[in-house]
Amino acid sequence: MRHRHLNHQRFTLAAIDDIISRGKWQDWADLRAAALADPSLFDKIECICRRRTVDPYAQRHHFWLNYVREKRTPA
């Protein structure tokens, strides 16, 4: 899926929000792989999700925020 804010395959804040909000399974898998390869993306994902989780129905953002927090927790 080509996301409206994803320019030259860079994950901007707007692109990440678009992927989380409107993306399909493969888009999420691509975002996960990119974040695992470049952990600085976890900061961007967290920034986007923290602002959206005030809405209890923003389940996708709640999921990603929990995922980021789990990945940052030392094993």
C-alpha positions in Angstrom: 0.0 0.0 0.0 1.4 3.4 -0.9 0.8 5.7 1.9 0.1 9.3 1.2 2.9 10.7 3.5 5.6 8.1 2.8 8.1 9.8 0.6 11.0 7.8 -0.7 10.3 5.1 1.8 11.2 7.3 4.8 9.1 6.9 7.9 7.9 10.4 8.8 5.6 10.9 11.7 2.7 11.4 9.2 3.6 8.2 7.4 3.8 6.2 10.6 0.4 7.5 11.7 -1.1 6.7 8.3 0.4 3.1 8.4 -1.0 2.5 11.9 -4.4 4.0 11.1 -5.1 2.7 7.6 -2.5 0.1 7.0 -3.0 -3.6 6.3 -1.2 -6.6 7.8 1.8 -6.3 5.4 2.1 -2.6 6.0 2.4 -3.3 9.8 4.9 -6.0 9.2 7.0 -3.6 7.1 6.8 -1.0 9.8 7.8 -3.6 12.5 10.8 -4.8 10.4 11.9 -1.2 9.8 11.7 -0.4 13.5 13.7 -3.5 14.5 16.3 -2.5 11.9 16.3 1.1 13.1 15.3 1.4 16.7 15.0 5.2 16.4 11.7 4.5 14.7 10.4 3.3 18.1 10.6 6.9 19.4 8.5 8.1 16.4 5.9 5.4 16.9 5.7 6.1 20.6 5.3 9.9 19.9 2.4 9.2 17.4 0.7 6.7 19.6 0.9 8.6 22.9 -1.1 11.4 21.4 -3.8 9.1 20.0 -4.3 6.8 23.0 -6.5 9.4 24.8 -9.2 7.9 22.5 -10.2 4.5 24.0 -11.3 3.4 20.5 -7.9 4.0 18.9 -7.1 0.4 19.4 -4.4 0.2 16.7 -2.5 3.0 18.5 -2.9 1.3 21.9 -1.5 -1.9 20.3 1.6 -0.2 18.9 2.3 1.8 22.0 2.2 -1.4 24.0 4.4 -3.1 21.4 7.0 -0.3 21.7 7.0 -0.4 25.4 7.5 -4.1 25.4 10.4 -3.9 23.0 12.1 -1.3 25.3 11.7 -3.4 28.4 14.9 -5.2 29.3 14.6 -9.0 29.2 
